[in-house]
Amino acid sequence: MSGKVIDVTQADFEREVLQRSQRVPVVVDFWAPWCGPCRMLGPVLERIAGEPASNFVLAKLNTDQNPQITVRYNVRGIPAVKAFVNGQVIDEFVGAQPEPVVRQFLQRVMAHAPAPRPQRQARPQPERDGNPGRRLHQARELLRQGNGCEAERYLQDFPPGPEASLANQLLPLARFLCRPLRAGKSEADSQLDQAAGALRRRDYSAALYSLLAARTLSDAAHKSDVHAIIQGVFGLLGDTDPLVAQYRAYVQ
């Protein structure tokens, strides 16, 4: 297969699909050799993936040989096609669709393609003592963009003052968004991955829902960590946001 059409298995799904989708959309074709509609849809997807203008990777997964991934992503009928961006499913369809429908699906997927990463440049140091308010504002903007690693640089070692309380509240959220995917090692980890993806999409309701689920599923040692992340989301949204009032009752 070409570099834009690959076979994946349970063993390399995290690397080839979840991690790769941080850089380029990955469209997973769940199929099986005995499936007639799969043999109709597969060549259409492969042909489009091979076109010069197609900026996505097609990953083909045999459902008979990889039942754990099939169950994990709730595949109940094949062919099933799921598009991943930033480690999360952003769109999907089931069944052998006509080529125009497939192309429309792929156009929607490409609209959510990860932004290209700029080349490394010397990064300006945060305002350490000159303007804490501006430093906090920059950190919040970075968090809204899902850039936890950069936001953490602005929030750590924050100087004392009126902005310090909010900065300390946001810091666990920044560290959470900076961590790598956990690839669903447990149900709690899976919920945390979903929350991170929702935060990067600015779907804060879905993020809070997944974080609450993760807190419920976490052991006692990690519940406080998830609680701190939730409080960070509250700090990012602000006390006047209706979602904060809605979810705060569940985290007291």
Contacts in CASP RR format, 6 or more apart in sequence:
PFRMAT RR
TARGET T0000
AUTHOR 0000-0000-0000
METHOD contacts of the structure
MODEL  1
MSGKVIDVTQADFEREVLQRSQRVPVVVDFWAPWCGPCRMLGPVLERIAG
EPASNFVLAKLNTDQNPQITVRYNVRGIPAVKAFVNGQVIDEFVGAQPEP
VVRQFLQRVMAHAPAPRPQRQARPQPERDGNPGRRLHQARELLRQGNGCE
AERYLQDFPPGPEASLANQLLPLARFLCRPLRAGKSEADSQLDQAAGALR
RRDYSAALYSLLAARTLSDAAHKSDVHAIIQGVFGLLGDTDPLVAQYRAY
VQ
1 7 0 8 1.000
1 46 0 8 1.000
2 49 0 8 1.000
2 50 0 8 1.000
3 57 0 8 1.000
4 49 0 8 1.000
4 50 0 8 1.000
4 54 0 8 1.000
4 56 0 8 1.000
4 57 0 8 1.000
4 58 0 8 1.000
5 46 0 8 1.000
5 49 0 8 1.000
5 50 0 8 1.000
5 57 0 8 1.000
5 58 0 8 1.000
5 60 0 8 1.000
6 16 0 8 1.000
6 57 0 8 1.000
6 58 0 8 1.000
6 59 0 8 1.000
6 60 0 8 1.000
7 59 0 8 1.000
7 60 0 8 1.000
7 61 0 8 1.000
7 62 0 8 1.000
8 16 0 8 1.000
8 17 0 8 1.000
8 28 0 8 1.000
8 59 0 8 1.000
8 60 0 8 1.000
8 61 0 8 1.000
9 61 0 8 1.000
9 62 0 8 1.000
9 65 0 8 1.000
9 66 0 8 1.000
10 66 0 8 1.000
10 68 0 8 1.000
10 69 0 8 1.000
13 61 0 8 1.000
13 66 0 8 1.000
13 69 0 8 1.000
14 181 0 8 1.000
14 183 0 8 1.000
16 26 0 8 1.000
16 59 0 8 1.000
17 26 0 8 1.000
17 28 0 8 1.000
17 59 0 8 1.000
17 84 0 8 1.000
17 87 0 8 1.000
18 84 0 8 1.000
18 87 0 8 1.000
18 181 0 8 1.000
18 183 0 8 1.000
19 87 0 8 1.000
19 181 0 8 1.000
20 26 0 8 1.000
20 57 0 8 1.000
21 84 0 8 1.000
21 85 0 8 1.000
21 86 0 8 1.000
21 87 0 8 1.000
21 88 0 8 1.000
21 114 0 8 1.000
22 86 0 8 1.000
22 87 0 8 1.000
22 114 0 8 1.000
23 114 0 8 1.000
23 117 0 8 1.000
24 55 0 8 1.000
24 56 0 8 1.000
24 57 0 8 1.000
24 113 0 8 1.000
24 114 0 8 1.000
25 55 0 8 1.000
25 56 0 8 1.000
25 57 0 8 1.000
25 83 0 8 1.000
25 84 0 8 1.000
25 85 0 8 1.000
25 109 0 8 1.000
25 110 0 8 1.000
25 112 0 8 1.000
25 113 0 8 1.000
25 114 0 8 1.000
26 56 0 8 1.000
26 57 0 8 1.000
26 58 0 8 1.000
26 59 0 8 1.000
26 83 0 8 1.000
26 84 0 8 1.000
26 85 0 8 1.000
27 45 0 8 1.000
27 49 0 8 1.000
27 56 0 8 1.000
27 57 0 8 1.000
27 58 0 8 1.000
27 59 0 8 1.000
27 81 0 8 1.000
27 82 0 8 1.000
27 83 0 8 1.000
27 84 0 8 1.000
27 106 0 8 1.000
27 109 0 8 1.000
28 59 0 8 1.000
28 60 0 8 1.000
28 61 0 8 1.000
28 81 0 8 1.000
28 82 0 8 1.000
28 83 0 8 1.000
28 84 0 8 1.000
29 38 0 8 1.000
29 41 0 8 1.000
29 42 0 8 1.000
29 45 0 8 1.000
29 58 0 8 1.000
29 59 0 8 1.000
29 60 0 8 1.000
29 61 0 8 1.000
29 79 0 8 1.000
29 81 0 8 1.000
30 61 0 8 1.000
30 63 0 8 1.000
30 70 0 8 1.000
30 73 0 8 1.000
30 75 0 8 1.000
30 77 0 8 1.000
30 78 0 8 1.000
30 79 0 8 1.000
30 80 0 8 1.000
30 81 0 8 1.000
30 82 0 8 1.000
31 38 0 8 1.000
31 41 0 8 1.000
31 42 0 8 1.000
31 60 0 8 1.000
31 61 0 8 1.000
31 62 0 8 1.000
31 63 0 8 1.000
31 78 0 8 1.000
31 79 0 8 1.000
32 38 0 8 1.000
32 62 0 8 1.000
32 63 0 8 1.000
32 64 0 8 1.000
32 78 0 8 1.000
33 62 0 8 1.000
33 64 0 8 1.000
34 64 0 8 1.000
35 78 0 8 1.000
35 79 0 8 1.000
37 78 0 8 1.000
37 79 0 8 1.000
37 95 0 8 1.000
37 96 0 8 1.000
38 78 0 8 1.000
38 79 0 8 1.000
38 96 0 8 1.000
40 96 0 8 1.000
41 79 0 8 1.000
41 81 0 8 1.000
41 95 0 8 1.000
41 96 0 8 1.000
41 97 0 8 1.000
41 102 0 8 1.000
42 60 0 8 1.000
42 79 0 8 1.000
44 99 0 8 1.000
44 102 0 8 1.000
45 58 0 8 1.000
45 81 0 8 1.000
45 102 0 8 1.000
46 58 0 8 1.000
48 54 0 8 1.000
48 99 0 8 1.000
48 102 0 8 1.000
48 103 0 8 1.000
48 106 0 8 1.000
49 56 0 8 1.000
49 57 0 8 1.000
49 58 0 8 1.000
54 106 0 8 1.000
55 110 0 8 1.000
55 113 0 8 1.000
56 83 0 8 1.000
56 106 0 8 1.000
56 109 0 8 1.000
56 110 0 8 1.000
56 113 0 8 1.000
61 69 0 8 1.000
61 70 0 8 1.000
63 70 0 8 1.000
63 75 0 8 1.000
63 78 0 8 1.000
72 184 0 8 1.000
73 82 0 8 1.000
73 89 0 8 1.000
77 94 0 8 1.000
77 95 0 8 1.000
78 94 0 8 1.000
78 95 0 8 1.000
79 94 0 8 1.000
79 95 0 8 1.000
79 96 0 8 1.000
80 92 0 8 1.000
80 93 0 8 1.000
80 94 0 8 1.000
80 95 0 8 1.000
81 92 0 8 1.000
81 93 0 8 1.000
81 94 0 8 1.000
81 95 0 8 1.000
81 105 0 8 1.000
82 89 0 8 1.000
82 91 0 8 1.000
82 92 0 8 1.000
83 89 0 8 1.000
83 90 0 8 1.000
83 91 0 8 1.000
83 92 0 8 1.000
83 105 0 8 1.000
83 106 0 8 1.000
83 109 0 8 1.000
84 90 0 8 1.000
85 109 0 8 1.000
85 112 0 8 1.000
85 113 0 8 1.000
85 114 0 8 1.000
86 114 0 8 1.000
86 197 0 8 1.000
86 200 0 8 1.000
86 201 0 8 1.000
87 181 0 8 1.000
87 193 0 8 1.000
87 197 0 8 1.000
88 193 0 8 1.000
88 194 0 8 1.000
88 197 0 8 1.000
88 198 0 8 1.000
88 201 0 8 1.000
90 109 0 8 1.000
90 112 0 8 1.000
91 105 0 8 1.000
91 108 0 8 1.000
91 109 0 8 1.000
91 112 0 8 1.000
93 101 0 8 1.000
93 105 0 8 1.000
97 105 0 8 1.000
123 150 0 8 1.000
123 153 0 8 1.000
126 135 0 8 1.000
126 138 0 8 1.000
126 153 0 8 1.000
126 154 0 8 1.000
127 133 0 8 1.000
127 134 0 8 1.000
127 135 0 8 1.000
127 138 0 8 1.000
128 135 0 8 1.000
128 157 0 8 1.000
128 159 0 8 1.000
129 159 0 8 1.000
132 158 0 8 1.000
132 159 0 8 1.000
132 161 0 8 1.000
132 163 0 8 1.000
132 164 0 8 1.000
132 167 0 8 1.000
133 163 0 8 1.000
135 154 0 8 1.000
135 158 0 8 1.000
135 163 0 8 1.000
136 154 0 8 1.000
136 155 0 8 1.000
136 158 0 8 1.000
136 163 0 8 1.000
136 166 0 8 1.000
136 167 0 8 1.000
138 154 0 8 1.000
139 151 0 8 1.000
139 154 0 8 1.000
139 155 0 8 1.000
139 167 0 8 1.000
139 170 0 8 1.000
139 174 0 8 1.000
140 151 0 8 1.000
140 170 0 8 1.000
140 236 0 8 1.000
142 148 0 8 1.000
142 150 0 8 1.000
142 151 0 8 1.000
142 154 0 8 1.000
142 174 0 8 1.000
143 151 0 8 1.000
143 170 0 8 1.000
143 173 0 8 1.000
143 174 0 8 1.000
143 177 0 8 1.000
143 236 0 8 1.000
144 202 0 8 1.000
144 236 0 8 1.000
146 177 0 8 1.000
146 199 0 8 1.000
146 200 0 8 1.000
147 177 0 8 1.000
148 173 0 8 1.000
148 174 0 8 1.000
148 175 0 8 1.000
148 176 0 8 1.000
148 177 0 8 1.000
148 178 0 8 1.000
149 174 0 8 1.000
149 177 0 8 1.000
149 178 0 8 1.000
151 170 0 8 1.000
151 173 0 8 1.000
151 174 0 8 1.000
151 177 0 8 1.000
151 178 0 8 1.000
152 171 0 8 1.000
152 174 0 8 1.000
152 175 0 8 1.000
152 178 0 8 1.000
155 167 0 8 1.000
155 168 0 8 1.000
155 170 0 8 1.000
155 171 0 8 1.000
155 174 0 8 1.000
156 171 0 8 1.000
158 164 0 8 1.000
158 167 0 8 1.000
158 168 0 8 1.000
158 171 0 8 1.000
166 235 0 8 1.000
169 231 0 8 1.000
169 232 0 8 1.000
169 234 0 8 1.000
169 235 0 8 1.000
170 232 0 8 1.000
170 235 0 8 1.000
170 236 0 8 1.000
172 225 0 8 1.000
172 228 0 8 1.000
172 229 0 8 1.000
172 231 0 8 1.000
172 232 0 8 1.000
173 229 0 8 1.000
173 232 0 8 1.000
173 233 0 8 1.000
173 236 0 8 1.000
176 192 0 8 1.000
176 196 0 8 1.000
176 229 0 8 1.000
177 196 0 8 1.000
177 199 0 8 1.000
177 200 0 8 1.000
181 193 0 8 1.000
181 196 0 8 1.000
182 189 0 8 1.000
182 190 0 8 1.000
182 192 0 8 1.000
182 193 0 8 1.000
183 189 0 8 1.000
183 193 0 8 1.000
184 190 0 8 1.000
184 193 0 8 1.000
186 217 0 8 1.000
187 217 0 8 1.000
188 214 0 8 1.000
188 217 0 8 1.000
188 218 0 8 1.000
188 222 0 8 1.000
188 226 0 8 1.000
189 214 0 8 1.000
191 210 0 8 1.000
191 211 0 8 1.000
191 213 0 8 1.000
191 214 0 8 1.000
191 217 0 8 1.000
192 210 0 8 1.000
192 211 0 8 1.000
192 214 0 8 1.000
192 226 0 8 1.000
194 206 0 8 1.000
194 210 0 8 1.000
195 206 0 8 1.000
195 207 0 8 1.000
195 208 0 8 1.000
195 210 0 8 1.000
195 211 0 8 1.000
195 214 0 8 1.000
195 229 0 8 1.000
196 207 0 8 1.000
197 207 0 8 1.000
198 204 0 8 1.000
198 206 0 8 1.000
198 207 0 8 1.000
198 210 0 8 1.000
199 207 0 8 1.000
199 233 0 8 1.000
204 233 0 8 1.000
204 237 0 8 1.000
204 243 0 8 1.000
205 243 0 8 1.000
207 233 0 8 1.000
208 230 0 8 1.000
208 233 0 8 1.000
208 243 0 8 1.000
208 247 0 8 1.000
211 226 0 8 1.000
211 229 0 8 1.000
211 230 0 8 1.000
211 233 0 8 1.000
212 230 0 8 1.000
212 247 0 8 1.000
212 250 0 8 1.000
212 251 0 8 1.000
214 226 0 8 1.000
215 223 0 8 1.000
215 226 0 8 1.000
215 227 0 8 1.000
215 230 0 8 1.000
215 251 0 8 1.000
218 225 0 8 1.000
218 226 0 8 1.000
227 251 0 8 1.000
230 247 0 8 1.000
230 251 0 8 1.000
231 251 0 8 1.000
234 244 0 8 1.000
234 247 0 8 1.000
234 248 0 8 1.000
235 244 0 8 1.000
237 243 0 8 1.000
237 244 0 8 1.000
238 244 0 8 1.000
END
